Amino acid sequence: MSGNDTVFTGSIPALYDRYLGPLLFAPFAQHTAGRVAELTPDRVLETAAGTGIVTEALATTLPGSTALVASDLNQAMIDHAATKPALRRVELRQADALALPFGEGSFDVVVCQFGAMFFPDRVAGYREARRVLAPGGRYVMSVWGDLEVNPMTRVVVEAVGARYPQNPPRFLARTPHGHSDAKVLRRDLAAAGFRSIAIETVTLPSRAPSAEDAAIGLCQGTPMRGEIEALDPSGLAATTDVAAAALRAAYGSGAIKAPMQAVMVVAA
């Protein structure tokens, strides 16, 4: 992976949280938290927690007696998450999901929503999750489906690509939406030592107050921003406007509602 695929610095965490949290992640965060609650765990670890969008859902859904640890590789994300009052009960840790600083069998559930796509070695990340799970524990993870089943993001990717046809930014297609093949997921999880692997497709509605909000989130609140700025150092605002215009053409000038699809895995 390139550095742009994994590094979130500067204003990106705040933009990510403000625009992408309500738009893309919140519906799936609630779904994931509900699935974890069904398992009645005493100890939960979240990896690749980002700004704590799923962590908030876990903290408000799970009983107060459940020990909850959330970790992320990027300190900027952890720092932003630490500002949220809802996360006061959570232990926040800067940690690499491929080298977790926890002993074997430390948790009943490990959660990773929309993070495994960023792992430079996904089998290693899954193996670490398995290592820190107690006997009978569950790994609850999800990845985005491909762009064909995530139309709002596809519209933005196509619009930005048309603006830079010689070198279209491909971060969103390559990384968040590039790792949803169920056969590959099952193969890699089995290689990490998981034996019971349940995979399902989850489709939920995503909403944005306006095309501008969605365009800012996707163009400026993700590492695609780095790709755009590398191609056109002064063109980020204009590119965001192009993406917003494409979204208005697809969804109208008001609030946007569109389906988003993810692949959820529960592995034992």
N, C-alpha and C positions, 0 to 999 in steps of 0.2 A: 504494500500500500504506500501511497505517497503521503507526505506529511499533511497535505491538505485534507486527507481523509480522516485524520485522527485528532487534529489540534483545534481546540476552541479557545480563542483568546480575546482580549479586549472586550468589545461590546457584544460579542456573539452570544454569550450565555443569557444576557438580559433579553436580547431580541428573540432568541430561541424559546425562552420561557414565556414571553409575552405573546408572541404570534403563533409559534408552532405548538405550544402546550395546549391551548384551547382548540386549535384547529385540528391537529393530527393525533395528539397523544392522549388527551383526557378521556375520550370514550374507551380506548383500549386499556388505559390505566385502570379504570373502574372495573372493566371486564377481568383483567388480570388479578386485581385485588380480590375480586369475588371468588375466582378459582383458587387462589391461595387460601382464603378463609375456609373454603370447603375442606381443606386438608387439616385444619385445626393444629397448626404447628406451634411449638413453644419458642423456637428460635429460627429467625428468618434472616437471610443475607440477600441483599440486592447488589448485583454487579452492574457496571456501566450505567449507574443511576442518573447520570447527567445532572440536571438542575433539580431533581427530586420530584418530578411530576408523578411517576408511579409510586415513589416513596410516600408522598402525601396521601395517595389513595390507600396504600397499605396501612399507614399510620391511623387513618380515620376508620378503616374497615376492621382491622384486627383488634382483638381485645387488648386492653392496656397491659395485661400480663405477658404479652408476647414480646420477647426481646427482638428488636429490629435494628439491623446494621445495614447501612447503605454505603457503597463505595464507588469510586470512579477514578479513572487514570488521570483525568485532567483536574488540577487543583482549582482552576477558575470555575469549573462547574460545581465543585464541592463548596467553594466559598460562596457562590450564589445560593446554593441550596441551604446553607447555614443561616441565611437571613430570614427563612420562612418560619413563622411561629408554629405552624403545624408540625414541624420536624424537631421540636425541642425534645421529644421523647426518643429520637433516633440517634444512634451513634453513627456519625459521619466519618468516613475514612478515605484518604487518598490511597488507592491500591490498584495494582495491575491485575486484571481478571485472569491473566495467564500465570501469575505468581502470587497467589493470595496469601496474606500474612496471618492465616488461621490454621489451627491444627486439624488433623483428620477427624471427621465425624462431629464437627462443631455445630452444624445446623440441620434442622429438619427439612427446610425448603431453601433452595437457592433460586432467585428470580433474576431474569435478564430479559427485559423488554427492549427490543430494537437496538441491541448493543452488539450482538455476536457478529453482525455484518462488518464491524470495524476491527474484529480480532485479526491480527496478522497471521495467526495460526489457530483456526477454529477448533480443531481437535484438541489442541493443548488447552484452550479455554474450557472446553467441555470436560476434559479430564480433571482440571482443577476444581470445577464445580462438583464433580463426582467425589473427589478426594475429601472435600470439606463436608459432604453430606453424611449424616448418620445412617446406619442401616435402616432401610425402609424409607429413606428420604426421597424427595422429589425435586427434580430440576424443572422449573416452569419458565419457558423461554418463548420468545416470539420474534419473527422477522417480518418485514414488509413483503407483500406480494409484488410481482413485477409491475411495470408501469402500465401495461395494458389493462389491469384491473384497478388502477389507482388514477382515475382520469384527471383529477385536479392537478396533481403533480405532473402528469404527462403533458398537459397543456403548457405548463411553465417550462418544462424541459424543451419542448418543441419550439416554443417562442424564443427562448434564449439561444437555442441552437441555430435558429434561422438568422439571428442577429450576428452570429459569429460562425458562418458556414465553413470556413477554412479549418477551424479548430473548435468545434462546439463543446461547451462545458458538459462533462458526462458524469460528474460526481453522483448526482441523484440516481441515475440509471445504473451506474457501476457499483455503488456501494449500498446505500439503503435498499434499493430495489433490485439488487443483483444476486440475491442469495436465497431464493425461496423454493428451490427445487426439493420436493419432499424426499426423493430418492437420495439426494446428496445429504440432506439433513439426517436421515435415518442411518446412512452409511457412516457419517462422521461421528454421530453420537454412539453408534455401536463400537466404532474404533476406540472411543474414549472409555468404553466399559459399561455403557448403559445397555440393559437387556430388554426392558419393557418401555417401549417408545410409542406414545399415542400422538398422532399428528392430525390437526383439524384446521380448516379454513374458517376464518372469522371475518365477516363483513359488517362494518358499522358506519353510521353516517358521520362525516366530518363537516364542520360549519365554520364559516368566517364571516365577520360583520360586513366585509367588503372585499372586492377584488384586490384593492391596495393592501389590505392586511395580509391576505394570502401571499401576494407577491413579495412583500417585505420579508415575511417569514421564510419563504423558500429561497429567495435570492440573497438575502442579507443575514439570515439567522442560521445558515448551514455553511459547511466548508465550500459549497459552490461559490460563495462570495470570493474566496481566495482565487478560484479559477477565473472568475470574471475580472477581478482586479489585476491579475497577471496578464490577461489579454488586453485590457483596456483600463489603465489606472484611474482614469477620470470618468469611467462609464458606468459605475455601479447604479447611480440613480436613474440614468436613462434606460439601462437594461431592466431595472425593476419596473419602470413605467411601461416598457414593452410587454413584460410578463403580465402586468395588471390589465393592459388593454386586451391581451389574448384571453384572460379570464373573463373580462366583461363580455367579450364576444361570445364566449361559450356559455356563460351563466347569467348574463344580465348585469345591470348596474347596481342591484341591491345586495342583500346578504346572499351568501353562497352556501348551498348544501349539496354534497356529493358523496358517493360511497367510497370508502377506503377499505382495502382488504389486506389482511395479515395472515400469516401461518403461525399457529400456536402449537407448541410441543409440551407435553408433560412426560418426562422420562424418569424412570425409577432405577 
